[in-house]
Amino acid sequence: MRQVVIKEPGEADVLIVQSVERPAPGPGQVLVQVFAAGVNRPDILQRQGRYDPPADASPVLGLEVAGEVVACGDEASAFKPGDKVCALAPGGGYADYCLVPEGQVLSIPRGLSFIQAAGVPETFFTVWSNVFDRGQLKPGEILLVHGGTSGIGTTAIQLARQLGSKVFATAGGYEKCRACLELGADRAIDYRVEDFLAVVKEETNGRGIDVILDMVGGSYIQKNIRSLAPDGRLVQIAFLESSTAPLDLMSLMLKRLTLTGSTLRPRSLEYKVQLASALKTHVWPLFEQSKLRVVVDSCYSLEQVAEAHRRMESNRHIGKIILKLSEQADQVV
């Protein structure tokens, strides 16, 4: 089978496609023939040598796949060969075949293509875990999403809106702000020309935001704290700018704020199984009722993987960047 490997840490050109033996599933594993795979920011960091995968994970890039089950290991009985699935992979998604723990595999919602389904697991697992689990966003509350046109952002806007919350989102430029509004954001804030703290204060009559989902960090951290309403929650999932910043935490006490964050990949299999169950119960019906959509920015072949990485690093994308590994990837389930 084909598989993408990293020759050495560096720019996108270090990614090469090589031929390797197809793996066999072990106990509790499912072997998925990959028709499409999602590209995510951790893939970029791992390629650059700035993000080490867990010791028990595949060193091959790729955290989400969609395709067809071709084999099941012992103690894996929930799926059978031929089932159309998407999965949160522990790595190894940039390949024709990928091994995944059975509990992280989900049937593809009706009406999605394999390309669309490949853009679901990483973002929806992450958003559910951080916005609704850690952030405890409730109907009627306000969510602020930074990076509204990223894969995470487009997911968070739609899901929060469908589950009864008001949504603000930051994005850079008119086109990206318009995309946020089309996805359901009540207010899109162009960070190039607007101060999100000032907009939040004006739009909420000084009250502030209940939950903020941030992947920027740096200069945003103190402004996020100032933007929160009483009992507000700041959830940090990445630091594109910086993980450090000077802070005045008086508001933390006065407004009873919660500052939290998480990474998904190192979490236990048991936790990821819980997330998969929550998505199947609360999110899959919304897909099948056409109330959610996967925003696909662009598709690349496996041999064009370097171009896919450069597209993400350009920050010009709106939605998901997908690797298309099979002609069947366009088929709707």
Phi, psi and chi 1 to 4 in degrees:
 res  aa     phi    psi   chi1   chi2   chi3   chi4
   1 MET       -  162.1   69.7  171.6 -169.8      -
   2 ARG   -84.8  147.0  -63.7  173.3  -59.7  162.2
   3 GLN  -152.8  138.9  174.8 -179.1  -79.8      -
   4 VAL   -86.7  131.7  173.7      -      -      -
   5 VAL  -125.4  158.4  -61.4      -      -      -
   6 ILE  -101.7  114.3  -56.3  169.9      -      -
   7 LYS   -60.7  -44.1  -68.4 -173.4  -63.7 -176.9
   8 GLU  -167.0  155.0   58.7 -172.9    7.9      -
   9 PRO   -56.8  139.0  -24.8   35.3      -      -
  10 GLY   165.4 -154.0      -      -      -      -
  11 GLU   -73.7  177.6  -61.7  -59.6  -39.6      -
  12 ALA   -59.4  -26.3      -      -      -      -
  13 ASP   -67.2  -10.4  -68.7  -24.5      -      -
  14 VAL   -76.4   -8.5  -57.2      -      -      -
  15 LEU   -81.6  126.6  -61.5  172.7      -      -
  16 ILE  -133.5  154.5   60.5  171.3      -      -
  17 VAL  -101.2  127.8  179.3      -      -      -
  18 GLN  -129.0  165.5   66.8  175.7 -163.3      -
  19 SER   -99.3  129.7  179.8      -      -      -
  20 VAL  -136.8  169.2  -60.6      -      -      -
  21 GLU   -70.1  141.7  -70.4  -65.5  -40.5      -
  22 ARG   -70.1  133.2 -169.3  177.4   98.9  174.2
  23 PRO   -77.3  163.5   30.2  -35.5      -      -
  24 ALA  -114.4  141.9      -      -      -      -
  25 PRO   -71.4  139.4   26.1  -33.8      -      -
  26 GLY   -94.1 -172.4      -      -      -      -
  27 PRO   -56.7  130.1  -25.4   35.3      -      -
  28 GLY    77.7    5.0      -      -      -      -
  29 GLN  -106.7  154.8  -69.8 -176.9  -38.5      -
  30 VAL  -121.0  135.2  171.1      -      -      -
  31 LEU   -97.8  119.7 -178.9   64.4      -      -
  32 VAL  -107.4  127.9  177.7      -      -      -
  33 GLN   -76.6  119.4 -178.1  178.2   -2.2      -
  34 VAL   -85.7  118.4  179.9      -      -      -
  35 PHE   -92.7  -29.8  -64.4  164.2      -      -
  36 ALA  -154.1  149.0      -      -      -      -
  37 ALA  -138.0  142.0      -      -      -      -
  38 GLY   -84.2  147.7      -      -      -      -
  39 VAL  -103.9  131.0  175.7      -      -      -
  40 ASN  -132.2  160.1  -68.3  -78.0      -      -
  41 ARG   -57.6  -38.0 -171.2   69.0   61.4  173.2
  42 PRO   -59.4  -28.4  -27.0   36.1      -      -
  43 ASP   -62.4  -40.7  -59.2  -20.7      -      -
  44 ILE   -63.0  -47.9  -54.2  -63.8      -      -
  45 LEU   -63.8  -39.5  -62.5  175.9      -      -
  46 GLN   -65.7  -40.7 -174.6  175.4  -27.6      -
  47 ARG   -60.6  -35.6 -171.9 -153.4   75.7 -142.4
  48 GLN   -79.2   -6.3  -65.6  170.7  -22.3      -
  49 GLY    82.0   18.3      -      -      -      -
  50 ARG  -107.0    6.2  -62.4  165.8   54.9 -159.6
  51 TYR  -151.5  110.2  177.1   78.8      -      -
  52 ASP   -90.4  130.4  -66.3  -33.0      -      -
  53 PRO   -68.8  156.4   24.4  -32.6      -      -
  54 PRO   -55.5  154.0  -24.3   34.0      -      -
  55 ALA   -59.9  -30.6      -      -      -      -
  56 ASP   -95.5    9.8   59.1  -12.5      -      -
  57 ALA  -101.4  157.4      -      -      -      -
  58 SER   -64.5  138.4  168.8      -      -      -
  59 PRO   -76.4   -7.5   29.1  -35.4      -      -
  60 VAL   -75.3  139.4  176.5      -      -      -
  61 LEU   -65.4  160.9  -59.8  178.9      -      -
  62 GLY   115.1  108.1      -      -      -      -
  63 LEU  -110.2   -0.5  -59.6  175.7      -      -
  64 GLU  -153.7  139.1   57.8 -175.5  -12.4      -
  65 VAL  -140.8  161.3  -61.8      -      -      -
  66 ALA  -139.5  141.5      -      -      -      -
  67 GLY   174.0 -143.0      -      -      -      -
  68 GLU  -128.8  135.3 -173.1  172.8  -68.2      -
  69 VAL   -66.9  130.5  174.1      -      -      -
  70 VAL  -116.3  -19.5  -66.1      -      -      -
  71 ALA  -161.8  150.7      -      -      -      -
  72 CYS  -128.6  136.9  -59.4      -      -      -
  73 GLY   -80.0  175.5      -      -      -      -
  74 ASP   -58.3  146.3  -65.1  -21.4      -      -
  75 GLU    69.5   13.3  -55.9  169.7   22.1      -
  76 ALA  -118.1  105.6      -      -      -      -
  77 SER  -127.3   -0.1   57.8      -      -      -
  78 ALA   -76.8  -22.3      -      -      -      -
  79 PHE  -127.7  164.0  -62.8   93.6      -      -
  80 LYS  -136.7  158.9   62.1 -176.4 -174.9  -57.3
  81 PRO   -53.3  134.7  -29.6   37.3      -      -
  82 GLY   101.7  -17.1      -      -      -      -
  83 ASP   -65.9  138.7  -74.8  -13.4      -      -
  84 LYS   -92.7  118.6  -49.9  -58.0 -171.3  -72.5
  85 VAL  -137.1  161.7  -60.8      -      -      -
  86 CYS  -124.7  158.2   59.3      -      -      -
  87 ALA  -153.2  146.1      -      -      -      -
  88 LEU   -85.1  110.2 -179.1   72.1      -      -
  89 ALA   -93.1  147.4      -      -      -      -
  90 PRO   -79.8   12.2   28.8  -33.7      -      -
  91 GLY   126.7  167.5      -      -      -      -
  92 GLY    90.0    7.9      -      -      -      -
  93 GLY   -73.8  -22.8      -      -      -      -
  94 TYR   -82.6   64.1  -71.2   15.1      -      -
  95 ALA  -161.6  162.6      -      -      -      -
  96 ASP   -69.3  -25.9  -73.3  -43.1      -      -
  97 TYR  -136.0  143.4  -65.1   87.1      -      -
  98 CYS  -139.4  132.5 -179.8      -      -      -
  99 LEU   -87.0  130.8  -70.0  172.5      -      -
 100 VAL  -137.0  138.0 -174.6      -      -      -
 101 PRO   -58.4  136.2  -23.3   33.9      -      -
 102 GLU   -54.3  -36.7 -179.7 -174.4   54.6      -
 103 GLY   -69.1  -11.5      -      -      -      -
 104 GLN  -102.5   12.3  -65.1  173.7 -152.6      -
 105 VAL  -105.8  138.0 -179.9      -      -      -
 106 LEU  -133.5  143.7  -73.5  160.1      -      -
 107 SER   -63.3  143.4  -63.1      -      -      -
 108 ILE   -69.8  131.3  -65.6  176.1      -      -
 109 PRO   -58.3  141.7  -22.4   33.4      -      -
 110 ARG   -58.7  137.8  -69.9 -171.1  -58.1  -87.4
 111 GLY    97.2   -7.8      -      -      -      -
 112 LEU   -98.5  145.1  -66.1 -171.6      -      -
 113 SER   -81.7  168.1   68.6      -      -      -
 114 PHE   -63.4  -35.7  -69.6  101.2      -      -
 115 ILE   -61.7  -46.5  -75.4  174.7      -      -
 116 GLN   -64.8  -43.1  -67.9  168.5  -38.3      -
 117 ALA   -64.2  -29.2      -      -      -      -
 118 ALA   -67.8  -17.8      -      -      -      -
 119 GLY   -95.4    8.8      -      -      -      -
 120 VAL   -93.8  -52.5  169.9      -      -      -
 121 PRO   -58.5  -54.6  -25.8   36.2      -      -
 122 GLU   -61.1  -43.7  174.6   69.7   11.0      -
 123 THR   -73.5  -43.0   53.7      -      -      -
 124 PHE   -74.2  -38.0  -82.5   86.4      -      -
 125 PHE   -59.2  -45.2  -87.6   73.1      -      -
 126 THR   -66.2  -46.0  -62.4      -      -      -
 127 VAL   -65.8  -43.9  168.1      -      -      -
 128 TRP   -62.0  -44.5 -169.7  -90.6      -      -
 129 SER   -61.3  -42.4  173.1      -      -      -
 130 ASN   -94.1  -38.8  -72.9  -76.3      -      -
 131 VAL   -82.1  -43.6  173.8      -      -      -
 132 PHE  -100.7  -26.3  -61.4   96.7      -      -
 133 ASP   -88.2  -67.0 -170.8   -7.9      -      -
 134 ARG   -72.2  -44.0  -58.9 -163.4   71.3   78.4
 135 GLY   -78.5  -18.7      -      -      -      -
 136 GLN    53.2   40.6  -69.4  -69.7  -59.5      -
 137 LEU   -64.0  132.8 -178.3   68.7      -      -
 138 LYS  -118.0  155.3  -59.3  173.9 -178.2   64.0
 139 PRO   -54.3  136.5  -25.9   35.2      -      -
 140 GLY    93.2  -15.7      -      -      -      -
 141 GLU   -84.7  169.9  -68.9 -171.1  -36.1      -
 142 ILE  -109.9  131.6  -55.2  174.3      -      -
 143 LEU  -110.0  133.8  171.5   69.0      -      -
 144 LEU  -109.7  123.3  169.7   61.2      -      -
 145 VAL  -111.0  119.5 -177.9      -      -      -
 146 HIS   -87.2  142.1  -69.9  -57.0      -      -
 147 GLY    73.5   51.8      -      -      -      -
 148 GLY   -63.5  -21.3      -      -      -      -
 149 THR  -103.5    6.5   54.1      -      -      -
 150 SER   -71.7  171.3   65.3      -      -      -
 151 GLY   -58.4  -43.4      -      -      -      -
 152 ILE   -63.5  -44.1  -66.1  -68.1      -      -
 153 GLY   -63.2  -47.9      -      -      -      -
 154 THR   -63.0  -32.4   57.5      -      -      -
 155 THR   -70.8  -48.3  -62.4      -      -      -
 156 ALA   -63.0  -41.3      -      -      -      -
 157 ILE   -58.3  -52.2  -70.0  170.5      -      -
 158 GLN   -64.6  -46.3  -66.3 -176.8   82.2      -
 159 LEU   -67.9  -43.5 -162.3   49.4      -      -
 160 ALA   -62.8  -41.4      -      -      -      -
 161 ARG   -64.8  -43.5 -173.9   61.1 -174.1  -90.5
 162 GLN   -65.7  -28.3  -74.6  -62.3  -36.1      -
 163 LEU   -96.1   14.8  -65.0  179.1      -      -
 164 GLY    98.9   16.7      -      -      -      -
 165 SER  -107.4  159.1  -65.4      -      -      -
 166 LYS   -88.7  144.0 -171.9  173.1 -177.5  177.7
 167 VAL  -130.8  129.5 -176.4      -      -      -
 168 PHE  -108.8  149.2  -65.2  172.7      -      -
 169 ALA  -144.1  142.2      -      -      -      -
 170 THR  -100.5  145.8   62.0      -      -      -
 171 ALA  -160.1  163.5      -      -      -      -
 172 GLY  -104.9  106.5      -      -      -      -
 173 GLY   103.4  162.8      -      -      -      -
 174 TYR   -62.0  -47.5  172.3   77.9      -      -
 175 GLU   -61.5  -42.8  -69.3  -62.0  -31.8      -
 176 LYS   -69.4  -38.0  -72.5 -168.7  172.0 -172.6
 177 CYS   -65.1  -40.5  -74.7      -      -      -
 178 ARG   -61.7  -39.7 -175.7  176.2   68.4  176.0
 179 ALA   -61.8  -40.6      -      -      -      -
 180 CYS   -60.6  -43.4  -69.0      -      -      -
 181 LEU   -65.1  -40.1  -65.5  172.8      -      -
 182 GLU   -64.9  -28.0  -69.8  173.6   -9.7      -
 183 LEU   -81.4  -10.4  -71.5  168.2      -      -
 184 GLY   121.2    0.8      -      -      -      -
 185 ALA   -64.3  139.0      -      -      -      -
 186 ASP   -78.0  -28.4  -63.3  -86.5      -      -
 187 ARG  -148.3  124.1  177.0   67.2  157.5   88.5
 188 ALA  -103.3  128.4      -      -      -      -
 189 ILE  -109.2  116.3  -55.7  166.6      -      -
 190 ASP   -81.3  101.9 -174.9  -10.8      -      -
 191 TYR   -66.0  -13.4   65.5   77.9      -      -
 192 ARG   -72.8  -28.1  -65.6  178.8  179.9  175.8
 193 VAL  -128.0   -7.0  -64.1      -      -      -
 194 GLU  -123.9  149.5  -64.5 -179.0  -71.4      -
 195 ASP   -94.2  114.0  178.3   -4.5      -      -
 196 PHE   -63.1  -31.3   75.3   81.1      -      -
 197 LEU   -63.3  -44.8  173.3   57.9      -      -
 198 ALA   -65.1  -40.2      -      -      -      -
 199 VAL   -64.6  -44.8  172.2      -      -      -
 200 VAL   -58.8  -46.6  162.6      -      -      -
 201 LYS   -60.9  -41.4  -66.3  -61.6 -176.3 -176.9
 202 GLU   -69.6  -45.8  179.5  179.9   -4.8      -
 203 GLU   -71.4  -23.8  -65.8  -75.1  -17.4      -
 204 THR  -108.0   12.9   64.7      -      -      -
 205 ASN    54.7   38.1  -65.9  -42.9      -      -
 206 GLY    86.1   -6.8      -      -      -      -
 207 ARG   -72.4  -48.2  177.3 -179.4  175.8  -86.7
 208 GLY   107.3 -170.8      -      -      -      -
 209 ILE  -105.2  143.3  -60.9  -69.3      -      -
 210 ASP   -80.2  -44.2  -63.0  -67.9      -      -
 211 VAL  -135.8  132.5  177.6      -      -      -
 212 ILE  -117.7  128.1  -62.3  176.2      -      -
 213 LEU  -105.3  114.2 -177.6   64.9      -      -
 214 ASP  -124.9  137.5 -176.7   38.0      -      -
 215 MET  -124.1    8.9   58.4 -164.6   77.2      -
 216 VAL   -95.7  -53.4 -179.5      -      -      -
 217 GLY    71.5 -151.4      -      -      -      -
 218 GLY    55.3 -125.9      -      -      -      -
 219 SER   -66.3  -14.6   61.7      -      -      -
 220 TYR   -77.0  -23.5  -84.3   36.1      -      -
 221 ILE   -61.0  -52.3  -62.3  175.6      -      -
 222 GLN   -65.3  -38.6 -175.4   66.8   60.1      -
 223 LYS   -66.7  -34.8  -69.1  173.8   67.9  175.7
 224 ASN   -61.2  -45.9  -76.3  -27.9      -      -
 225 ILE   -59.8  -42.9  -68.6  171.3      -      -
 226 ARG   -69.1  -22.4  -65.7  178.9   61.8 -166.6
 227 SER   -83.9  -14.1  -62.3      -      -      -
 228 LEU   -76.2  144.6  -74.3  169.6      -      -
 229 ALA   -79.7  167.6      -      -      -      -
 230 PRO   -52.5  135.1  -28.9   36.9      -      -
 231 ASP    66.1   20.0  -63.1  -55.2      -      -
 232 GLY   -72.6  161.4      -      -      -      -
 233 ARG  -128.8  126.9  -69.5   83.6   75.9 -166.7
 234 LEU  -103.8  121.9  168.0   60.2      -      -
 235 VAL  -114.4  117.6 -173.2      -      -      -
 236 GLN  -101.4  126.0 -157.7   74.4   43.9      -
 237 ILE  -120.8   -6.1   58.2  169.6      -      -
 238 ALA  -168.0  170.4      -      -      -      -
 239 PHE  -137.2   76.8  -65.3  100.8      -      -
 240 LEU   -67.2  -28.6  -64.0  179.6      -      -
 241 GLU   -93.4  -59.3 -175.6  177.2  -50.5      -
 242 SER  -169.3  152.1  172.8      -      -      -
 243 SER   -94.3    2.1   61.6      -      -      -
 244 THR  -124.5  150.2   62.4      -      -      -
 245 ALA  -168.5  147.6      -      -      -      -
 246 PRO   -68.3  135.2   22.4  -31.4      -      -
 247 LEU  -128.7  143.1  -65.2  178.4      -      -
 248 ASP  -112.2  110.2  178.4   -7.1      -      -
 249 LEU   -97.1   15.2  -65.9  177.9      -      -
 250 MET   -57.8  -38.8 -176.8   60.4   70.9      -
 251 SER   -61.7  -28.5  -64.7      -      -      -
 252 LEU   -56.5  -43.2 -172.2   75.4      -      -
 253 MET   -77.6  -47.8  -65.7 -169.9  -58.6      -
 254 LEU   -65.7  -33.4  -62.5  179.2      -      -
 255 LYS  -106.8    4.8  -66.7 -165.1  -69.5 -176.3
 256 ARG    56.7   49.9  -55.5  173.1  -59.2  -79.5
 257 LEU   -83.0  158.0  -54.3  180.0      -      -
 258 THR  -120.9  124.0  -61.8      -      -      -
 259 LEU  -108.9  120.9  -85.5   59.1      -      -
 260 THR  -145.0  179.8 -174.7      -      -      -
 261 GLY   178.2  171.6      -      -      -      -
 262 SER  -164.9  163.0   72.7      -      -      -
 263 THR  -119.9  145.8   55.7      -      -      -
 264 LEU   -89.9  -40.1  178.8   60.1      -      -
 265 ARG   -58.5  -40.9 -164.0  173.9 -175.2 -174.4
 266 PRO   -78.0   -5.8  -10.8   26.9      -      -
 267 ARG   -65.6  159.5  -62.9  -62.0  -63.3  -89.2
 268 SER   -69.6  157.6   67.9      -      -      -
 269 LEU   -59.1  -38.9  172.7   59.8      -      -
 270 GLU   -60.2  -41.7  -69.0   74.6   18.5      -
 271 TYR   -66.5  -41.8  179.5   68.5      -      -
 272 LYS   -66.6  -32.9  -67.1  171.9 -174.9  175.3
 273 VAL   -64.3  -40.4  169.9      -      -      -
 274 GLN   -61.6  -41.8  -68.2  174.4   16.3      -
 275 LEU   -63.4  -43.2  -71.8  178.3      -      -
 276 ALA   -59.4  -41.3      -      -      -      -
 277 SER   -64.6  -40.9  177.2      -      -      -
 278 ALA   -64.0  -41.3      -      -      -      -
 279 LEU   -64.8  -43.1  -67.0  179.4      -      -
 280 LYS   -60.6  -36.7 -173.4  174.8 -179.4  179.3
 281 THR   -79.1  -45.7  -60.7      -      -      -
 282 HIS  -101.3  -25.5  -60.5  -72.0      -      -
 283 VAL  -108.4  -42.1  176.9      -      -      -
 284 TRP   -55.9  -40.7  -99.7 -135.0      -      -
 285 PRO   -60.1  -33.0  -26.9   36.9      -      -
 286 LEU   -67.7  -36.8  -63.5  174.6      -      -
 287 PHE   -62.3  -46.4  -87.3  120.1      -      -
 288 GLU   -72.2  -16.9  -64.3 -179.3   -9.8      -
 289 GLN   -94.4    7.7  -64.1  164.9   23.8      -
 290 SER    60.8   30.3  -60.5      -      -      -
 291 LYS   -93.9  -10.6  -67.6 -178.9  178.1  179.1
 292 LEU  -127.1  150.6  -65.3  173.6      -      -
 293 ARG  -139.7  155.1   63.4 -172.3  176.9   96.6
 294 VAL   -95.9  120.9 -178.8      -      -      -
 295 VAL   -86.5  111.0 -179.3      -      -      -
 296 VAL  -102.6  118.9  176.1      -      -      -
 297 ASP   -76.7  -49.1  173.3   83.2      -      -
 298 SER  -165.0  158.3   49.5      -      -      -
 299 CYS  -125.4  144.8  -66.6      -      -      -
 300 TYR  -136.5  150.1  -62.3   85.1      -      -
 301 SER   -72.3  167.2   70.1      -      -      -
 302 LEU   -61.7  -36.3 -165.2   64.3      -      -
 303 GLU   -69.5  -16.1  -73.0   71.4   22.5      -
 304 GLN   -98.7   21.6  -65.6  172.9  -44.5      -
 305 VAL   -58.6  -35.5   61.5      -      -      -
 306 ALA   -63.7  -39.0      -      -      -      -
 307 GLU   -65.4  -38.2  -65.7  178.7   40.3      -
 308 ALA   -61.6  -41.6      -      -      -      -
 309 HIS   -66.4  -40.1  -86.7 -135.7      -      -
 310 ARG   -65.6  -34.4  -77.6 -168.6  -75.9  -94.2
 311 ARG   -62.2  -44.7  174.1   67.3  177.4  172.5
 312 MET   -64.9  -42.2  174.9  161.1  -78.2      -
 313 GLU   -67.9  -20.2  -70.1  176.5  -76.2      -
 314 SER   -72.5  -20.8   75.4      -      -      -
 315 ASN    61.8   21.2  -68.2  -40.1      -      -
 316 ARG   -92.6   -8.6  -64.8 -164.4  -57.5  -92.1
 317 HIS   -75.2  153.7   61.0  -67.7      -      -
 318 ILE  -124.5  105.3  -63.2  176.5      -      -
 319 GLY    96.5 -153.6      -      -      -      -
 320 LYS   -89.9  144.5  -64.3  -67.6  -63.6 -170.9
 321 ILE  -105.4  128.0  -61.5  168.5      -      -
 322 ILE  -124.1  139.2  -56.9  -65.5      -      -
 323 LEU   -93.2  127.2  -63.5  177.2      -      -
 324 LYS  -102.3  113.5  179.6  178.8  176.0 -178.7
 325 LEU  -103.0  -10.6  -72.9   84.0      -      -
 326 SER  -146.7  150.0  167.3      -      -      -
 327 GLU   -64.3  -20.6  -68.9  -57.2  -42.6      -
 328 GLN   -75.0   -7.1  -61.3 -179.2   65.4      -
 329 ALA   -61.1  -27.9      -      -      -      -
 330 ASP   -80.9  -12.0  -65.4  -60.6      -      -
 331 GLN   -66.8  140.6  -67.8 -179.8    4.4      -
 332 VAL   -92.3  133.1  175.0      -      -      -
 333 VAL   -78.4      -  174.6      -      -      -
